[in-house]
Each structure stands twice: as C-alpha cells, then as structure tokens.
C-alpha cells in the first residue's frame, strides 16, 4: 500500500520522504550557545556592527554578554547607538578594525550594508544582480586592530569574534593573530564571500588556511547564498579554536 501511495503522489508531482532523513538547517547562534554552555560570562566582539542587529541577537542568546560593537560609518554608527541604547552590556566604537592602526579610506556605497574598506569589484553587480555596491563617495575613517584594542582595554579573552566587514575579514584576523596565538579568542563567526564582490578580497581557501594554521577548525557553515545559476557567492562560517 505504501508503494502504491508513493507512486500516485509521484505521478502528480510530489515525493514522499521519510522524516528521519530530514535535517533542519544548522543555526549558527544556537551552535555558539552550545559550545559555550555553562560559561557564566561571555565576551563578544561585533566587528562590522552596522545597525546593531547582531548585537541584539547575542543579547537574547546569552545572559547579559559583554559586547563590543565596532562600526566605522557615521550614519550606521548613529543607528547602532540608537538600537543598543537600552542595553548597558553593549559598548559601541566608531572605528573600523583591520590589520593596521591609524586612518583608512572607506567606500560609502549605495547600500550602507555593503560599505567596505575595499573598492567594489567590477563583477560585483553581476554576482549580486543589484546596484547596491555602487560607491557614492569615499571617506576617511579611524582604524585599529583586535590586538591593539584588547591590549589597550585589558580584555582577558574574547569568546566570539564575529566579523562581517564586506571582504576584509581576512585583514581583521591578521590584526588579531597575537591574541589568537595567546589563546584569547575561542570562536570566530564570520561572513565569507566566495565570488568577486570587492577588489582584493581573499578566497575561501586562503581564509581557511590562515585560520587552520593558527589553531582554528571549521565547525559548520550557515546561511548560504547562491547566484541565480546556483553558484555559491557567500556563506557564514563558524570556526572553533582547537584548544577550547
């Protein structure tokens, strides 16, 4: 009888699959919560905070985490401060993070969510089918490193280094290598672009190599984004320090 029912449904365009083989998509935040289960205090660096969406997600996920949110673009920083104003556990900083300290040129694009230190790649619009990467103007913004910030603020450890900096994630990691080698960073949750979006962005395998050679292993990938032709163009990834 089961075979007959399956055949009937197949003829009208439906397939019946056993639910024991259906796996729910992984949840990056729940995975981080499981890894840090039982830890009383959690410290998070929210690099590329934009309007504070991720900071709020972490505030709901953990019991009063200490969050340091970094956003270099003035208008986005204003929105960020307004978003997190009710939360005393979130501190905001109007600066970029990279592998240098000082000042850097910053590209303000059609959509503030696509702003980057890097210029937009000529193929970016085709990859994303939108013109939101078009640069409106360039500005100068302050920049520092994770290592410099940790040292100047006497931060003992970072449980989650979240990075969403539109193509410069590799540079942020380079600016955190001293802290990584000292075992101060437990997890890195980051966006990785896999198709040309910004000039000089690092490739997926280059990022994997940098993290693996510095003690991190890939835990899982999330939120995959594909082109209309089914090619991977972006993914979020969670890396865990092997000595955690």
KAFEN-V69744 format. One record per run of one state. SS is the DSSP state (a for helix, b for strand, c for the rest). FROM is the first residue (numbers start at 1). TO is the last residue. If there is no record, write none. Layout:
BEGIN
SS|FROM|TO  SS|FROM|TO
END
This chain:
BEGIN
c|1|1  a|2|11  c|12|18  a|19|21  c|22|27  a|28|35  c|36|42  b|43|47  c|48|52  a|53|61  c|62|65  b|66|70  c|71|73  a|74|84  c|85|89  b|90|93  c|94|95  b|96|97  c|98|101  b|102|109  c|110|111  a|112|114  c|115|115  b|116|116  c|117|119  b|120|120  c|121|123  a|124|128  c|129|134  b|135|144  c|145|145  a|146|152  c|153|157  b|158|163  c|164|168  a|169|174  c|175|176  a|177|181  c|182|184  b|185|193  c|194|197  b|198|198  c|199|203  a|204|212  c|213|215  b|216|226  c|227|231  b|232|241  c|242|244
END
